[in-house]
Amino acid sequence: MKVKRKSIKIGFILIFLLAFAYLILKLNIFEKESITKLFLLGKDRGRFGIFFILLSGILMIFFVPLSWFSPLAAFLFGLKGWIYVVGGSLMAAISSFYIARIYKEDISQFIIKIYDRKERKLSLKQLSHQIEKYGLGYIFFLRSMPFIPFTLANYIAGLTSLTSKDYILGTILGLVPNQFINSFFYINAINIKSSPWKALIAALTKGLYVLAIFIWQRKSKYNVKD
């Protein structure tokens, strides 16, 4: 039984690595222009919304930044673009969380290397401690104040003892308002020539949201300097 489980694990890891290599070499997924072209090619197909959710979710599992999809969704879907970004983000968040949880021993060293590649205010040990200590509230904080890349935070959370319920709920509560405001901002920025006042209102709304998050972060018990 143990041999079978080990074989399944090895098989999954190989598939994961091969898929990652394919996405990098064939689709050039870490070039923003390549991602944009990929979605523009599929925009006229039926059920494009589902296609967007699935593909963006898969790409985010492989560390493509969430921030790339917000303006793209606004351009492709208008104001309701936030729905598709949240859908893809949730798919990636849940998948990455469970990959880390199931393959904890195999993936932990990989995540440590990625995390330590850049100097950060919190060590990985401190961040994991904050997630375990504050649970849902800290996940909401990470989604609202993304000082850690989205996908990296997903895998790190999966390596902790955080419950899946708190993780998913905190992710939803953090993503929905953030992405709605992003869509509102981007769609009005696109149409700035035809509706300059709406663009100004959107910019002010985005600015106030960022300011509120910044003030909250400074006052919060979750302050990244802690």
DRENBADREN-307091 format. One record per residue: residue number from 0; x negated, y, z of N, C-alpha, C in turn. Coordinates in pm, whole numbers, plus 50000, padded with zeros to 5 digits. Example, Ala and Ser with C-alpha at 12.3 -4.5 7.8 and 13.67 -1.06 7.14 Angstrom:
2
> 0;48681;49431;50780;48770;49550;50780;48680;49670;50780
> 1;48715;49775;50708;48633;49894;50714;48710;50003;50787
//
This chain:
226
> 0;49917;49879;50000;50000;50000;50000;49913;50127;50000
> 1;49808;50125;50083;49717;50239;50092;49644;50261;49960
> 2;49605;50149;49895;49536;50156;49766;49628;50218;49661
> 3;49756;50180;49665;49855;50232;49571;49873;50382;49590
> 4;49885;50426;49716;49899;50568;49746;49777;50648;49702
> 5;49661;50590;49725;49537;50657;49685;49531;50671;49533
> 6;49576;50567;49462;49576;50570;49315;49671;50676;49263
> 7;49787;50688;49328;49886;50789;49289;49829;50929;49311
> 8;49762;50946;49427;49699;51076;49458;49594;51113;49354
> 9;49508;51018;49324;49402;51044;49226;49462;51075;49089
> 10;49566;51000;49053;49633;51022;48926;49695;51161;48918
> 11;49759;51203;49025;49820;51336;49027;49714;51445;49016
> 12;49605;51429;49090;49497;51529;49087;49438;51540;48947
> 13;49419;51425;48881;49365;51425;48744;49460;51496;48647
> 14;49589;51466;48660;49690;51532;48575;49690;51682;48599
> 15;49681;51720;48726;49679;51861;48764;49559;51932;48701
> 16;49442;51870;48712;49320;51929;48659;49321;51935;48506
> 17;49374;51831;48442;49383;51828;48296;49481;51935;48245
> 18;49593;51949;48317;49691;52052;48280;49631;52190;48296
> 19;49556;52209;48403;49489;52337;48428;49389;52369;48315
> 20;49311;52268;48278;49213;52287;48171;49282;52319;48038
> 21;49392;52250;48010;49466;52275;47886;49520;52418;47883
> 22;49579;52462;47993;49637;52596;47999;49531;52705;47981
> 23;49413;52680;48035;49304;52778;48022;49246;52778;47881
> 24;49216;52658;47829;49147;52648;47700;49239;52674;47580
> 25;49362;52623;47587;49453;52634;47473;49541;52758;47478
> 26;49588;52794;47596;49682;52906;47607;49618;53032;47665
> 27;49495;53019;47714;49423;53135;47767;49507;53210;47871
> 28;49554;53139;47972;49654;53192;48064;49605;53305;48155
> 29;49475;53326;48163;49426;53434;48248;49398;53562;48169
> 30;49450;53566;48046;49451;53688;47967;49595;53738;47959
> 31;49620;53857;48008;49757;53909;48014;49822;53916;47876
> 32;49745;53953;47775;49799;53963;47639;49845;53827;47588
> 33;49773;53721;47623;49811;53586;47581;49943;53545;47643
> 34;49960;53577;47770;50086;53545;47839;50202;53621;47775
> 35;50181;53749;47748;50286;53831;47686;50327;53774;47551
> 36;50229;53739;47467;50257;53682;47335;50334;53551;47347
> 37;50296;53471;47445;50359;53341;47466;50509;53357;47492
> 38;50546;53455;47576;50687;53477;47607;50761;53546;47492
> 39;50695;53635;47424;50759;53703;47311;50791;53606;47198
> 40;50708;53504;47181;50734;53403;47079;50859;53320;47110
> 41;50890;53307;47237;51004;53225;47276;51131;53301;47306
> 42;51129;53433;47293;51242;53515;47339;51371;53493;47259
> 43;51360;53445;47134;51479;53427;47050;51538;53287;47060
> 44;51475;53202;47137;51526;53066;47150;51645;53063;47246
> 45;51726;52959;47235;51840;52945;47324;51795;52918;47467
> 46;51875;52965;47562;51846;52947;47705;51707;52999;47740
> 47;51676;53115;47688;51544;53173;47712;51520;53203;47860
> 48;51628;53236;47932;51615;53265;48075;51559;53146;48152
> 49;51610;53026;48119;51561;52904;48184;51416;52879;48144
> 50;51386;52901;48016;51249;52888;47966;51154;52981;48043
> 51;51198;53104;48064;51115;53202;48136;51090;53156;48280
> 52;51193;53111;48347;51180;53067;48486;51083;52949;48496
> 53;51102;52848;48410;51019;52728;48415;50873;52757;48381
> 54;50852;52832;48272;50715;52859;48229;50642;52951;48326
> 55;50709;53057;48372;50644;53147;48468;50615;53074;48598
> 56;50707;52986;48640;50684;52908;48761;50563;52818;48749
> 57;50552;52749;48635;50436;52660;48611;50306;52741;48611
> 58;50308;52855;48542;50187;52937;48533;50145;52990;48669
> 59;50242;53027;48753;50208;53077;48887;50151;52967;48976
> 60;50193;52843;48955;50134;52731;49028;49984;52725;49000
> 61;49946;52763;48877;49806;52760;48836;49738;52897;48851
> 62;49789;52977;48944;49723;53101;48987;49735;53219;48890
> 63;49826;53213;48794;49853;53333;48713;49927;53431;48803
> 64;49886;53558;48809;49944;53654;48904;50094;53680;48884
> 65;50166;53681;48994;50309;53716;48993;50331;53854;48933
> 66;50242;53947;48960;50259;54086;48916;50266;54100;48764
> 67;50217;54003;48689;50224;54007;48544;50366;53987;48493
> 68;50447;53914;48569;50579;53876;48519;50688;53979;48546
> 69;50669;54066;48645;50771;54165;48678;50799;54263;48563
> 70;50695;54330;48507;50722;54420;48394;50767;54345;48269
> 71;50715;54224;48250;50754;54144;48133;50902;54108;48139
> 72;50949;54068;48256;51091;54033;48274;51180;54155;48255
> 73;51136;54271;48303;51214;54394;48285;51227;54426;48136
> 74;51120;54409;48061;51121;54435;47917;51212;54336;47843
> 75;51209;54210;47884;51284;54105;47814;51430;54095;47855
> 76;51460;54124;47983;51596;54101;48034;51664;54226;48088
> 77;51591;54337;48094;51650;54457;48151;51652;54450;48303
> 78;51749;54517;48364;51755;54525;48510;51767;54389;48578
> 79;51836;54296;48511;51852;54163;48573;51725;54078;48564
> 80;51617;54136;48513;51491;54063;48505;51443;54011;48640
> 81;51479;54082;48748;51435;54040;48881;51484;53898;48915
> 82;51602;53862;48862;51658;53729;48889;51566;53620;48836
> 83;51514;53643;48715;51428;53543;48650;51290;53538;48715
> 84;51240;53654;48759;51111;53656;48829;51123;53584;48963
> 85;51232;53611;49035;51253;53543;49164;51268;53393;49142
> 86;51341;53354;49036;51358;53211;49006;51226;53142;48981
> 87;51141;53201;48895;51010;53144;48867;50920;53144;48989
> 88;50925;53253;49065;50842;53266;49185;50879;53161;49290
> 89;51009;53139;49308;51054;53039;49405;51011;52899;49363
> 90;51024;52872;49234;50980;52742;49183;50832;52721;49212
> 91;50751;52822;49184;50606;52813;49210;50576;52804;49358
> 92;50646;52885;49438;50621;52889;49582;50650;52755;49648
> 93;50763;52696;49613;50802;52569;49674;50712;52456;49625
> 94;50683;52454;49495;50596;52349;49439;50456;52355;49500
> 95;50399;52474;49505;50263;52491;49559;50257;52452;49705
> 96;50360;52490;49781;50368;52459;49923;50364;52308;49946
> 97;50445;52234;49867;50452;52089;49887;50331;52017;49829
> 98;50271;52071;49724;50146;52014;49674;50039;52020;49782
> 99;50030;52137;49847;49931;52155;49955;49962;52065;50074
> 100;50091;52049;50104;50130;51968;50219;50104;51819;50194
> 101;50135;51772;50075;50119;51629;50043;49971;51593;50022
> 102;49898;51686;49955;49758;51659;49922;49665;51747;50005
> 103;49700;51760;50131;49630;51851;50222;49480;51828;50225
> 104;49438;51705;50243;49295;51673;50254;49221;51702;50124
> 105;49288;51679;50012;49223;51694;49881;49213;51840;49838
> 106;49311;51920;49878;49320;52057;49826;49260;52161;49919
> 107;49243;52129;50046;49200;52228;50145;49066;52293;50110
> 108;48967;52212;50069;48835;52267;50036;48840;52358;49914
> 109;48925;52323;49818;48944;52405;49698;49002;52541;49735
> 110;49101;52542;49824;49165;52667;49867;49067;52751;49948
> 111;48987;52688;50032;48886;52760;50111;48788;52832;50018
> 112;48744;52763;49914;48649;52824;49818;48711;52944;49748
> 113;48837;52932;49707;48904;53044;49638;48922;53161;49735
> 114;48963;53131;49857;48987;53236;49955;48859;53311;49991
> 115;48752;53235;50012;48625;53295;50055;48546;53358;49941
> 116;48595;53345;49819;48527;53403;49704;48527;53556;49710
> 117;48624;53611;49784;48638;53756;49797;48637;53792;49946
> 118;48578;53905;49978;48576;53949;50118;48716;53998;50156
> 119;48769;53947;50267;48905;53980;50309;48907;54027;50454
> 120;49013;54100;50490;49024;54153;50625;49050;54043;50727
> 121;49118;53938;50683;49144;53824;50770;49070;53702;50718
> 122;49009;53627;50809;48951;53499;50769;49066;53402;50742
> 123;49037;53294;50671;49140;53195;50643;49196;53135;50772
> 124;49110;53116;50869;49154;53063;50998;49250;53160;51067
> 125;49219;53290;51063;49306;53392;51123;49440;53399;51051
> 126;49435;53393;50918;49559;53400;50841;49648;53280;50870
> 127;49589;53161;50876;49665;53040;50906;49727;53049;51045
> 128;49651;53106;51140;49701;53124;51276;49822;53218;51278
> 129;49814;53328;51202;49925;53424;51194;50050;53358;51137
> 130;50033;53278;51033;50146;53209;50971;50211;53113;51070
> 131;50130;53037;51142;50184;52940;51237;50247;53009;51358
> 132;50189;53121;51400;50238;53191;51518;50371;53263;51493
> 133;50380;53333;51379;50497;53418;51353;50596;53358;51253
> 134;50558;53250;51185;50651;53176;51099;50719;53258;50991
> 135;50851;53251;50991;50934;53317;50889;50898;53465;50875
> 136;50883;53533;50988;50854;53676;50985;50724;53709;50913
> 137;50624;53624;50930;50496;53652;50867;50499;53621;50717
> 138;50576;53519;50679;50592;53489;50536;50664;53606;50468
> 139;50767;53659;50534;50836;53777;50481;50738;53893;50467
> 140;50651;53909;50564;50549;54014;50562;50453;53994;50445
> 141;50409;53870;50421;50317;53842;50311;50380;53872;50175
> 142;50510;53843;50163;50580;53869;50037;50606;54017;50016
> 143;50623;54090;50124;50650;54234;50115;50522;54316;50103
> 144;50415;54266;50164;50286;54336;50166;50181;54239;50112
> 145;50179;54218;49980;50098;54109;49923;49948;54138;49918
> 146;49885;54144;50037;49740;54164;50041;49666;54033;50011
> 147;49741;53922;50008;49689;53793;49964;49762;53756;49836
> 148;49692;53715;49729;49760;53676;49605;49872;53576;49630
> 149;49981;53591;49558;50102;53513;49578;50077;53362;49583
> 150;50012;53309;49480;49992;53163;49473;49898;53114;49582
> 151;49796;53190;49612;49703;53153;49718;49776;53144;49852
> 152;49864;53240;49878;49945;53239;50001;50034;53116;50007
> 153;50086;53074;49892;50172;52954;49886;50096;52830;49933
> 154;49977;52812;49879;49898;52694;49914;49850;52699;50059
> 155;49811;52818;50104;49765;52832;50243;49878;52797;50340
> 156;49999;52846;50311;50114;52816;50397;50139;52666;50403
> 157;50119;52597;50291;50138;52452;50287;50037;52376;50370
> 158;49923;52437;50396;49819;52373;50477;49841;52391;50627
> 159;49939;52476;50663;49969;52501;50804;50084;52412;50852
> 160;50122;52430;50977;50233;52352;51034;50367;52424;51019
> 161;50372;52531;50942;50496;52607;50919;50604;52516;50862
> 162;50728;52532;50911;50839;52450;50858;50877;52498;50719
> 163;50922;52406;50636;50963;52441;50500;51082;52537;50501
> 164;51171;52524;50598;51288;52611;50608;51245;52756;50629
> 165;51154;52780;50724;51106;52917;50750;51029;52971;50631
> 166;50953;52884;50567;50874;52926;50451;50964;52971;50336
> 167;51062;52890;50303;51150;52921;50189;51235;53044;50218
> 168;51291;53052;50340;51376;53167;50375;51294;53296;50377
> 169;51175;53291;50436;51089;53409;50440;51049;53454;50301
> 170;51025;53358;50212;50989;53389;50074;51105;53457;50001
> 171;51225;53404;50016;51344;53463;49951;51368;53605;50001
> 172;51364;53622;50133;51390;53754;50192;51287;53858;50149
> 173;51164;53813;50126;51060;53906;50084;51062;53934;49935
> 174;51092;53832;49854;51088;53846;49709;51204;53927;49652
> 175;51325;53902;49701;51444;53961;49638;51441;54114;49635
> 176;51428;54183;49750;51426;54330;49742;51306;54384;49665
> 177;51192;54320;49681;51070;54363;49614;51086;54357;49462
> 178;51135;54244;49413;51148;54226;49268;51264;54306;49210
> 179;51369;54327;49287;51480;54411;49239;51431;54555;49217
> 180;51357;54607;49314;51303;54743;49302;51202;54751;49187
> 181;51122;54646;49170;51028;54643;49058;51099;54648;48924
> 182;51206;54569;48909;51282;54569;48784;51344;54706;48758
> 183;51400;54764;48862;51462;54898;48851;51357;55001;48806
> 184;51239;54990;48863;51130;55082;48828;51082;55061;48684
> 185;51055;54937;48647;50998;54908;48515;51095;54939;48402
> 186;51222;54904;48419;51318;54927;48311;51338;55076;48288
> 187;51333;55155;48393;51347;55300;48376;51218;55365;48326
> 188;51105;55305;48360;50978;55354;48306;50971;55330;48156
> 189;51026;55216;48112;51029;55185;47969;51116;55287;47894
> 190;51226;55329;47958;51322;55420;47894;51304;55565;47938
> 191;51183;55602;47975;51159;55735;48032;51194;55848;47934
> 192;51174;55827;47805;51203;55932;47707;51352;55961;47697
> 193;51434;55858;47702;51579;55876;47689;51645;55914;47821
> 194;51587;55872;47933;51647;55901;48065;51539;55939;48166
> 195;51481;56060;48151;51372;56100;48242;51414;56109;48388
> 196;51541;56150;48414;51587;56161;48553;51597;56023;48619
> 197;51646;55926;48543;51653;55790;48597;51513;55736;48627
> 198;51421;55769;48539;51282;55726;48559;51224;55788;48685
> 199;51258;55915;48709;51211;55985;48829;51270;55922;48954
> 200;51400;55892;48949;51467;55827;49064;51404;55690;49091
> 201;51378;55617;48983;51317;55483;48997;51178;55493;49058
> 202;51100;55593;49013;50965;55613;49067;50970;55650;49215
> 203;51066;55736;49251;51082;55775;49392;51124;55656;49478
> 204;51215;55574;49424;51260;55455;49496;51144;55359;49520
> 205;51065;55337;49415;50947;55250;49427;50847;55308;49527
> 206;50826;55440;49519;50731;55505;49609;50776;55497;49754
> 207;50905;55518;49778;50959;55511;49915;50950;55369;49971
> 208;50973;55271;49883;50963;55131;49926;50819;55098;49967
> 209;50724;55137;49882;50582;55113;49912;50542;55184;50041
> 210;50589;55309;50058;50559;55386;50179;50617;55319;50303
> 211;50742;55272;50292;50807;55205;50405;50731;55079;50446
> 212;50688;55001;50346;50611;54879;50373;50477;54914;50436
> 213;50413;55021;50386;50284;55064;50438;50296;55107;50585
> 214;50399;55187;50617;50422;55233;50755;50452;55114;50845
> 215;50537;55024;50794;50573;54905;50871;50449;54822;50900
> 216;50363;54808;50798;50240;54731;50815;50151;54793;50923
> 217;50143;54926;50925;50058;54994;51024;50111;54978;51165
> 218;50246;54974;51177;50309;54965;51310;50332;54820;51353
> 219;50328;54729;51256;50370;54591;51281;50270;54512;51364
> 220;50320;54412;51432;50234;54316;51503;50159;54227;51405
> 221;50200;54234;51274;50134;54154;51173;50020;54228;51106
> 222;49984;54346;51157;49880;54428;51095;49760;54344;51055
> 223;49715;54358;50931;49607;54273;50879;49474;54296;50950
> 224;49464;54404;51028;49341;54429;51102;49336;54350;51232
> 225;49450;54293;51271;49455;54219;51396;49370;54092;51388
//
